[in-house]
Amino acid sequence: MGEDDKPPLPGERVAVLSYQRGLDVEADSARIRLPRPFLNVNWPQTGGLPHHAMHHVDAGERLARAWTADVGRGSDERHKLVSPPVVAGGKVFAIDAMSEVSATDAATGARLWQARVVEDADLDGSFGGGLAYDDGRLFASTGSGEVVALNADTGAQLWRRSVGAPLRGAPAVRGGRVVVQSVENQTQALAAADGRPLWRHTGISETASLLGGSTPAIDGNVVVVAYSSGELFALRIENGAPLWAESLAALRRTEGLSILTDVRGLPVIGGDRVYALGNSDTLIAVDLRTGRRLWEREIGGTQTPWLAGEYLFVISNDQELMALEAGTGRIAWITALQRWKDAKDRSGYVTWSGPVLAGDRLVVTGSNGWALAVSPYGGQVLGKEPLPEGVVTPPVVADRSVYFLTEDAKLLAYR
């Protein structure tokens, strides 16, 4: 009002609307022991195998880029790449932002075939979907609400089935069943042979959710699904009957995005436990047989936890990579990852995807165009690699090769 500005009061300023969560190291990182790396020739589904517990996969000691391939259209304002590639039978399969599926030779990076699985009229503003491979067939879920089965050698369509709602996550396949999860929080099982419906399960519908979607975890005769409502269900794979239910919807909701109870990361089944990470500050371990909650931590995130032996590796919403004891939830170490492209101006927010434990190092990818190798034993950054574009999906590993899919739909192979 024309008056001289008074000097501000001295002292530290704290945002009263920001809920600060302090996480402390509680376990001895010197005790971390990991299983030996194993050679996985294929990475047939999102999360690796149907149960999503890949433990410690093998990769070369010194990785260098072997080839780069173009797999279609990248992300833009109306179309998004949301699913990582899958690898099987010497081929790398990817679905681009325009729902075009491609097969690339894993040895050379040469394109083998390409197939559109969504009609042009259904492409406007649609995004989502993913891939899964099983027994010579490639199954694609689409943002237009269809599941399409393709011949993995030629790309020829075998069958197509509408499920009535958009699919943002990739299918899960096991025992002749294809299990998909829609944005309306419905899980449907289809026969892998011909696409006929087998059963359906419905959770609580949510009006808003995060970009992308989860993929059910399957182990034995149990399917574990995580919905955007924060609900976690264990279902019988034969008929979809519920075995137990849990919730990852936290009562504490003080930050903007944390009001979304979405579970975007994949649930992980390891032995007799289920691990699930929710966006609204809840990480839990649940007994697979009874559904009894074994432990919980006030940690939120959108990435899939990585289980390796008796340790769990997680990226939180605060862009912190941490190691926890899988049996107790106690934190062994925490490493802060870069949060801003310009730290001084706090602009260009960076999100990290992963982690993946490959060849005695955790690999994470950033939207800032960097891949990091981090020690699983203490959290130290071992090295970093510039990528030609940002990456918002986790890397995949097959036959000692690491694959990255950038936001401009470039597939990079390192070996």
C-alpha positions in Angstrom: 0.0 0.0 0.0 2.9 2.3 -0.7 4.7 1.7 2.6 8.3 0.5 2.9 8.7 -3.2 3.3 9.7 -4.2 6.8 12.6 -6.7 7.1 11.4 -10.3 7.7 11.6 -11.8 11.1 14.9 -13.8 11.6 14.9 -17.6 11.9 14.2 -20.7 9.9 11.0 -20.9 7.9 9.1 -24.3 7.8 6.1 -24.9 5.5 3.2 -25.7 7.9 1.4 -27.7 5.3 4.3 -30.0 4.7 4.3 -33.2 6.8 8.0 -34.1 7.4 8.6 -37.8 7.9 12.0 -38.6 9.4 13.3 -42.1 8.6 16.2 -43.4 10.7 18.6 -46.2 10.0 17.8 -49.0 12.5 19.6 -52.1 11.3 23.3 -52.8 10.7 24.0 -52.6 6.9 27.2 -54.6 7.5 25.0 -57.7 8.0 23.5 -57.5 4.5 23.9 -60.8 2.7 22.4 -61.3 -0.7 21.7 -64.5 -2.8 24.1 -65.3 -5.6 23.2 -63.8 -9.0 21.3 -66.3 -11.3 21.2 -66.2 -15.1 17.6 -65.4 -16.2 17.5 -65.9 -20.0 14.1 -64.3 -20.3 12.1 -61.5 -18.6 8.7 -62.5 -19.9 6.4 -60.3 -17.9 6.3 -56.9 -16.2 8.1 -57.6 -12.9 10.1 -60.5 -14.4 8.2 -63.6 -13.3 4.5 -63.8 -12.3 5.3 -63.5 -8.5 7.6 -60.4 -9.2 10.3 -61.7 -6.8 13.5 -61.8 -9.0 16.0 -61.6 -6.1 19.4 -61.2 -7.8 19.8 -61.5 -11.6 23.1 -61.8 -13.4 24.6 -59.0 -15.5 28.0 -58.2 -16.9 30.6 -56.6 -14.6 31.2 -53.7 -17.0 28.2 -52.7 -19.1 28.4 -50.8 -22.3 25.8 -49.9 -24.8 25.5 -52.6 -27.5 22.8 -51.1 -29.7 19.9 -48.6 -29.8 16.6 -49.4 -31.5 13.5 -47.2 -32.3 10.3 -49.0 -31.1 7.7 -46.4 -32.2 6.2 -43.2 -30.8 7.3 -41.8 -27.5 5.3 -39.8 -24.9 3.6 -36.5 -25.6 0.8 -34.5 -24.0 -1.9 -37.0 -24.9 -0.1 -40.3 -25.1 2.3 -41.8 -22.5 4.7 -44.7 -22.4 3.9 -46.5 -19.1 5.2 -50.1 -19.4 8.7 -51.5 -19.7 9.6 -54.0 -22.4 9.6 -57.8 -21.9 12.2 -60.3 -23.2 11.6 -63.9 -24.4 12.9 -66.2 -27.1 15.7 -63.9 -28.1 13.3 -61.0 -28.8 12.6 -57.8 -26.9 8.9 -56.8 -27.1 7.7 -53.2 -26.4 4.5 -51.3 -26.7 4.8 -47.6 -27.6 2.6 -44.6 -26.7 0.3 -45.2 -29.7 -0.3 -48.9 -28.7 1.9 -50.3 -31.4 3.7 -53.5 -30.4 7.2 -54.3 -31.8 9.6 -57.2 -31.7 13.3 -56.5 -31.8 16.2 -59.0 -32.2 17.9 -59.1 -28.8 21.3 -59.8 -30.3 21.4 -57.1 -33.0 18.6 -54.6 -32.3 17.1 -55.2 -35.7 13.3 -54.8 -35.9 11.5 -58.1 -36.6 7.9 -57.1 -36.8 5.4 -54.4 -35.7 1.7 -54.6 -35.1 -1.0 -52.1 -34.2 -3.3 -53.4 -31.4 -5.6 -50.4 -31.1 -7.8 -48.9 -33.9 -7.0 -45.3 -34.9 -10.4 -44.1 -33.7 -9.6 -45.3 -30.1 -6.1 -43.7 -29.9 -7.1 -40.1 -29.1 -6.1 -39.4 -25.5 -5.7 -43.1 -24.6 -2.7 -44.4 -22.9 -1.6 -47.4 -20.9 -1.3 -51.1 -21.4 1.6 -53.5 -21.3 2.8 -56.9 -22.5 3.3 -60.4 -21.2 4.8 -63.5 -23.0 3.9 -67.1 -22.4 4.2 -70.2 -24.6 4.9 -68.6 -27.9 2.1 -66.0 -27.5 2.4 -62.3 -26.6 -0.5 -60.7 -24.7 -1.1 -57.0 -24.9 -3.4 -54.9 -22.7 -4.6 -51.6 -24.1 -5.9 -48.2 -22.9 -9.0 -48.8 -25.0 -9.9 -51.8 -22.7 -9.0 -54.8 -24.8 -6.6 -57.8 -24.4 -5.0 -58.9 -27.7 -3.1 -62.2 -28.2 -0.4 -62.1 -30.9 1.9 -64.8 -32.4 5.2 -63.9 -30.8 7.1 -64.9 -34.0 5.1 -63.0 -36.6 2.9 -60.5 -34.7 -0.3 -62.0 -36.3 -3.4 -61.6 -34.1 -4.7 -64.8 -32.5 -7.7 -63.3 -30.6 -9.0 -60.1 -29.1 -11.3 -59.6 -26.1 -12.9 -56.4 -24.7 -13.0 -56.1 -20.9 -15.2 -53.0 -20.8 -12.7 -50.5 -19.2 -9.3 -49.1 -19.9 -6.3 -51.1 -18.9 -3.3 -49.2 -17.7 -1.1 -52.0 -16.4 0.4 -55.1 -18.1 -1.2 -58.5 -18.0 0.0 -61.3 -15.7 0.0 -64.9 -17.2 0.3 -68.2 -15.5 -1.3 -71.7 -15.8 -3.2 -70.9 -19.0 -4.8 -67.7 -17.5 -4.3 -64.1 -18.5 -5.2 -61.8 -15.6 -5.7 -58.0 -16.2 -6.7 -55.1 -14.0 -8.8 -52.2 -15.2 -8.9 -48.5 -14.1 -12.3 -49.3 -12.6 -10.6 -51.6 -10.1 -11.8 -54.8 -11.7 -9.7 -57.8 -12.1 -10.6 -60.2 -14.9 -9.1 -63.6 -15.8 -9.3 -64.8 -19.4 -8.3 -68.1 -21.0 -4.9 -67.8 -22.6 -6.0 -70.1 -25.4 -9.0 -68.2 -26.8 -9.6 -65.2 -24.5 -12.9 -66.4 -23.1 -13.8 -64.9 -19.7 -13.2 -67.1 -16.7 -14.0 -64.9 -13.6 -14.1 -61.3 -12.4 -13.4 -59.5 -9.1 -14.4 -55.9 -8.2 -12.9 -53.5 -5.7 -13.9 -50.0 -4.7 -14.0 -47.6 -7.6 -11.8 -44.4 -7.4 -12.4 -41.2 -9.3 -8.7 -40.4 -9.6 -5.5 -42.4 -9.8 -1.9 -42.1 -10.7 -0.7 -42.4 -14.3 -0.1 -46.1 -15.2 -1.3 -49.1 -13.4 -0.4 -52.2 -11.4 0.0 -55.8 -12.5 -1.3 -58.7 -10.4 1.2 -61.0 -8.8 0.6 -64.8 -9.1 2.2 -67.6 -7.2 0.8 -71.1 -7.1 -3.0 -70.8 -6.9 -3.0 -67.3 -5.5 -3.5 -64.0 -7.3 -2.6 -60.8 -5.4 -4.1 -57.6 -6.8 -3.6 -54.0 -5.6 -6.2 -51.4 -6.5 -6.1 -47.6 -6.8 -8.4 -47.5 -3.7 -5.5 -48.9 -1.6 -7.2 -52.3 -1.3 -5.0 -55.4 -1.5 -6.7 -58.7 -2.2 -5.6 -62.3 -2.4 -7.8 -64.3 -4.8 -8.0 -67.9 -5.9 -6.7 -68.3 -9.4 -9.3 -70.9 -10.2 -12.4 -68.8 -9.6 -11.4 -65.4 -8.3 -12.8 -66.0 -4.8 -11.3 -63.8 -2.2 -9.0 -65.3 0.4 -8.2 -62.2 2.4 -8.2 -58.4 2.1 -5.9 -55.6 3.4 -5.7 -51.9 2.9 -2.8 -49.5 2.2 -4.9 -46.4 2.5 -3.2 -44.3 5.2 -5.1 -42.2 7.6 -2.5 -39.4 7.5 -3.1 -37.3 4.4 -1.4 -34.0 4.5 0.4 -33.6 1.1 -1.3 -33.1 -2.2 -0.5 -36.3 -4.1 -0.6 -38.4 -0.9 -4.4 -38.2 -0.8 -4.3 -40.7 -3.7 -4.4 -44.1 -2.2 -3.2 -45.7 -5.4 -0.9 -48.8 -5.3 0.9 -48.3 -8.6 3.9 -50.5 -7.8 3.5 -54.2 -8.3 2.8 -56.4 -5.3 5.6 -58.9 -4.7 5.1 -62.5 -3.4 8.3 -63.9 -1.8 7.9 -67.2 -0.1 5.1 -67.0 2.4 5.0 -63.1 2.4 3.4 -60.4 0.2 5.0 -57.0 0.1 3.1 -53.9 -1.2 4.0 -50.2 -1.3 1.2 -47.6 -1.5 1.4 -44.0 -2.6 -0.2 -42.7 0.7 2.7 -43.6 2.9 2.2 -47.3 3.6 4.6 -50.1 3.1 3.4 -53.5 4.4 4.4 -57.1 4.6 1.5 -59.6 4.8 1.3 -63.3 5.5 0.3 -64.9 2.2 -1.7 -67.7 3.7 -3.7 -65.8 6.3 -3.5 -62.1 5.3 -2.2 -61.1 8.7 -0.1 -57.9 8.6 3.4 -58.8 9.7 4.8 -55.2 9.8 4.2 -51.8 8.3 6.3 -48.7 7.7 5.3 -45.1 7.0 6.9 -45.1 3.6 5.1 -44.1 0.4 6.0 -44.8 -3.2 4.9 -45.7 -6.7 7.7 -48.1 -7.6 7.8 -51.9 -7.2 9.7 -53.0 -4.1 12.7 -55.3 -5.1 13.0 -58.4 -2.9 16.5 -60.0 -2.7 16.8 -62.8 -0.1 16.0 -61.3 3.2 16.2 -57.7 2.1 13.8 -55.3 0.4 14.9 -52.3 -1.7 12.5 -49.4 -2.2 12.4 -46.0 -3.8 10.1 -43.7 -1.8 8.1 -40.7 -2.9 10.8 -38.5 -1.4 13.2 -40.0 -4.0 15.1 -41.9 -1.4 16.5 -45.4 -2.2 16.6 -47.6 0.9 17.2 -51.1 2.1 15.0 -52.8 4.7 15.0 -56.1 6.4 12.3 -58.1 4.7 11.4 -59.9 8.0 11.1 -56.9 10.2 10.9 -53.7 8.1 13.9 -52.2 9.9 15.9 -49.8 7.7 19.5 -50.7 7.0 20.5 -47.7 4.9 19.0 -44.7 3.1 20.5 -42.9 0.0 19.0 -39.6 -1.2 18.7 -39.4 -5.0 18.6 -36.2 -7.0 15.2 -34.5 -6.7 15.7 -31.4 -8.9 17.4 -30.9 -12.3 18.2 -27.4 -11.0 18.8 -27.7 -7.2 19.3 -24.0 -6.7 15.9 -23.0 -8.2 14.2 -26.2 -7.2 12.9 -26.7 -10.7 12.6 -29.8 -12.9 11.4 -32.4 -10.5 13.2 -35.7 -11.0 11.5 -39.1 -10.5 13.4 -42.4 -10.3 12.3 -45.9 -11.4 13.4 -49.3 -10.1 15.4 -50.5 -8.5 16.6 -53.7 -10.1 19.4 -55.8 -8.5 21.7 -57.0 -11.3 25.2 -58.2 -11.0 25.8 -57.0 -7.4 24.5 -53.5 -8.0 21.1 -51.8 -7.8 20.2 -50.1 -11.1 17.8 -47.1 -11.0 16.7 -44.8 -13.9 15.7 -41.2 -13.7 13.5 -38.9 -15.7 16.5 -36.6 -15.9 18.2 -39.0 -18.4 20.6 -40.8 -16.0 21.0 -44.4 -14.9 22.7 -45.0 -11.6 24.5 -48.1 -10.2 24.2 -48.2 -6.4 25.8 -50.6 -3.9 23.1 -52.8 -2.3 25.3 -53.2 0.8 25.6 -49.6 1.8 23.8 -47.4 -0.7 26.9 -45.7 -2.2 26.6 -44.6 -5.8 29.1 -46.8 -7.8 28.6 -45.2 -11.2 26.3 -43.4 -13.5 25.5 -43.5 -17.2 23.9 -40.7 -19.3 21.0 -41.8 -21.4 19.7 -40.0 -24.5 16.4 -39.2 -22.9 14.6 -39.6 -19.6 13.4 -43.0 -18.5 10.2 -43.4 -16.4 10.0 -47.3 -16.4 12.3 -49.6 -14.6 15.1 -51.4 -16.5 14.7 -55.1 -17.3 17.5 -57.7 -17.4 17.7 -60.9 -19.5 20.7 -63.0 -20.5 23.1 -60.7 -18.8 21.8 -57.7 -20.8 20.2 -54.6 -19.3 17.5 -52.9 -21.3 16.2 -49.3 -20.9 13.1 -47.8 -22.7 13.4 -44.0 -22.9 10.4 -41.6 -23.1 11.1 -41.0 -26.8 10.6 -44.8 -27.4 14.3 -45.6 -27.9 15.2 -49.1 -26.7 18.8 -49.3 -25.3 20.7 -52.6 -24.8 23.7 -52.7 -22.4 25.8 -55.8 -22.0 
